[in-house]
Amino acid sequence: MTVKDIGEFKLIERFSNKLKTDSTVVKGSGDDCAVLKLDARSYQLLTCDMLVEGIDFTPKIDPYLVGRKSIAVSISDIAACSGQPRYCVVSMGIPKKTSVKLLDRLFKGMLDIAKEFKINIVGGDISQSPKITIDVSMLGRVEKKNLTLRSSARSGDLIFVTGSLGGSISGKHLKFIPRINEARFLAKEFKVNAMIDISDGLSQDLAHILKQSKVGAIIYEDLIPMDEKSTSLSDALNSGEDFELLFTMSRKIAKRLLKRNLVNFKPIGEIVGEKYGFTLINKDGKPIKISPKGYRHF
């Protein structure tokens, strides 16, 4: 049996089932961030993300954008938990013939987005590698009352996204703005039940919420906000790397949000009982069962 045989999520499950944590860990493996006890009012958030040349980016891409994205994807994880990013460390594998000029530009991308979101880069590690590999570990914090995880969606909730979906391959995945401001606004003004960032595709990431919350969902094709560069409904549902936030809130609170007429928050469906599964209502009103798809490493 190989990694390819069992796939990415079975591999993660295989490892996470063996993890044992103590009472300082509020939430371990299985969400956008680990949640750790910090003080009477706040939790500490911890996440990590890796970019590998040839998988997540190609040598033809501007190194500045690669550096920027390497930090941005972890910021997006912190946003999914309604937190504020604070610190990160960066480890890099670098081929020995890599030009210093290229690395300077890559690092500038990191520094610029870290400055924009007031994140301190406090160190890291460097090793020789056959391909450029960037691993970022980031710390954030969130007020206990505002923490959002994948596991608290409730039947009757409405489902929202923060922006348009699909077309990420056209370059959006390199230039996206992590939705920290939107997450913090929601945390302060409303009550979000469950949230995740869309990194692997709407269908796959919503399925994570459904599995962990033990619920089902109905989404509507007419309501899915497709990006102008999206090539199809399948692209919007499954391609991933949109890095928008996908969240649920009670119908009562959702009505308050919708009354604000904010273009950033778009309703796409509703949470239903687990027995109803995951369904798309197409433009003809026909229900279609969704088999979650999206990017998987194996």
N, C-alpha and C positions, 0 to 999 in steps of 0.2 A: 504493500500500500504506500502511495506517495501523497505529498501535499496536494497535488493536482486531483487525486482521487477523492479526497475529502472536502476540498474547497476552503476558502478563506474563513467563513464563519464557523464551520465545524472545527477548524484548527484553533481559532480563538477560544471557542467553547472548551476544547480539549485542555487548553492551558488554564483558562480561568476557573474551571472546576477544581483545579488543584491548589488554587490560591486560598490561603488562610490569613485573615486580617484580625487585628485587635480592635478594641473599643474606640480607638481614636479615628477609625475609618467609618464615615457615615455611608458612603457609597464607593465601592471599588470598581472593578472591571465591569463594563457593560453599558456605560453611558458616555456622553461627550467628554466629561471630566470625572476624575476621582474627586470625591468630596471628603474633606478632612476637618476634624474639629480644630477650631482656632481660638475663639473667645466667646464671651457670653452672647454677643450679638451677631457674629459672623462665622462663616465657614471659609476655609481655604480651598481653592480649586487648583487642580493639577492636571495638565494634559501634555501630550507629546505627539508630534507628527514628523514624518520622514518623507523627503523628496529624493528620488533616485533618477539620475540621468538615464534617458532611454525608456523610462517608465512614466515619470511625471513631467518631464520636460526633455527637449532635444537640444543639441549643441547650437542649433540655429536661433534659439530664442534669446532675446536680449537678457544678459545675466542680471541686469538691474531688476527685471520683472521676476526672475527666478528667486532672487533674494527677497524681494518684497512678498512674493507668495509664500515663501517658507515660513515667514512670521505670521502672515495674514490667516493661514489655515488654522493656526492655534488660537488666534484671537477669536475666530469664528466659533471654535469650541467653547471658549469662555462665554461668548455671547449666548450660546444655546442654553447655558445654565443661569442666564441673567446676571452674570458677574462682570467685574471690572478687571482687566488684565493688569498685572503689576510688574512682574520680573520674568526674564527668560535666560536660558543658557543655550548656546548653539554649538553642536558638534558637527564636524565636517570630515568626510573622506575625500581626498584630493589626489588625482593623478600627478606624479612628480613633474610632468611636462606642461602642466597648466600654467598659462600666462598670469603673472601677477596683476596685470592690467585688468584681465577678466575678473579676477577675484576682488579687486578694488571696486569694480562696478557692481558685482553681486552684493558685496558688503554694504555699499551705499544704499541699495534697495532695502536691505534689512534696517539700516539706521534710520532711513527716512520714515518708514511706516512705524517703527518703534517710537520715534519722536512724535508722530502724528497722534498716536494713541497713548502717549505718556508711559511707555514701557521701558524699564531699565534692562538692557542687555548686560548681564553681570559676569559673563565668562563662557567657558565651553571647552572644547577639545578638538584637536586636529590629528588626523592619521592619514597615511598613504592609502590610496584605494584605486582600483582599476577604473572607476567612474566617479564623477562628482556625486556625493551623497550628503544631504543636509538633514540633520535631526535637531529639532527644536523642542525643548521642554519648557513649559510656561506655567507660572503661578499666577493666580488671581484670587479675588475674594468676592463673596456675595453675602448680603444680609440673610440671616436664616429665614426670615419671612418671605424673601423673594426667590429662593432657590427653585429652579425648575429642572425637572428630570424627564425622562421618557416614560415613566411608569405611572403617571397620575391622570391620564386622559379618562374622561367619564362619559358614559352613554348620555347623549343629548348635547354634548359639546359641539360647537362649530369649529371647523378646521380653517386655518388661515395660512397664507404665505406672505412674505414681506416684499416680493417683487416678481418679475417675469422669469419664466423658466425655459430652458433649452438654448441651443446656440452657443453653449459655453466653449466649444472647440474653436470658435471664431476668434477667441482671445479674451473673452470675459473671465475665464478661469484664472487669468494672469493679472487682471486689473480690478477684480471685484473689491468692493468696500465692505469689510466685515461689519455686521449689523449690530454693533455694540450700542449705538445711540438708540436704535429701535428697541432693543432688548431692555435697556435701562428705562426707557420711557414706559414700556409696558409694565415693568416691575413696579414703577412708582405710581402709575395712574390706574392700573387694572390688575386683575388676578389671572395669571396664566396657569393652566393646569399642567400641561405637558409641552415640551419643546425639544427640537433637534435642529441641527443645521443640515441643509441639503447638500451633502458632499458626494453621495453615491447615486443620487436620483430620487425624485419624489416618491415613486412607488416603493422603492426599497427602504428609504428612510422612514416613510410613514408606516411601513410594515414593522419596523423596529418599535415604534410607539405602540402599535396595535398588539404586538406580541408581549411587550413588557407590561402594558396596561390591561391586557386580557379583554380587549374590546374589538369591534369591527368598525368599518368605515364605508361611507358612500361619498364619492366625489363626482363632480359634474363636469363633463367635457366643456360645456359652454362657459364655465367659471374659471377654468385653468388659464392663468395669464401667460400666454406664450410670447416669448421674446421675438422681436422683429427678425432676428437671425435664426430662430428655431426652424428646423427643416420639416417637422411633423409632430403630431401628438405624441408619438413614441419617443421622439427626441426630448420633448418637454417632460415626459413621465419618467424616462429611464436613463438619460445620458449622464446626469450628475455634474458635479463641480459648478453648480449654480451658487452655492454658499449663501442662499437665502435661508431665513428662518422659517420653519414649519411648526405651527403651534396650535393648541386647542384651548378654548375657554368656554365657560358656561354660556348658555344662550342669553341669559339675563345680562351678563357682563359684555357679551359680544354686541348686544343691541346698543349699549353705551358707546362702544368703540365705533360702531358703524355710523352712529349719529354724528361723530366728529368729522365724517367725510374725509378721512385721511387716505391719500392715494397709496401710502406705503403698505397698507394692510388689506389684503384681498381674500375674501372668503371663498373656499373651493368645495366645501362639503360639510359633513357632519359625522360625529362618532355615534355608532349604534352598538347593539349588543354583539358579543363575540360570535354568537351562533349565526349571524348574518354575513360574516366574512368580510371580504374587501371587494367592493363593487364600484365600477365606473358606470354612470348613466351617460350614454352617448348623445349626440345632438338630435337623434331621432327618438330619444326617450327610452331606448332599449338598455336594460341592465347587462353589463358584461363583467364577469368575474375577473379580477386582476390577479395574475401571478407575478409577484414582485420581481422586477429586473433592475439591473443597474451595474455599475462598475464593480468587479471583483478581481482581486489580484491573482486568484487561482481558480 
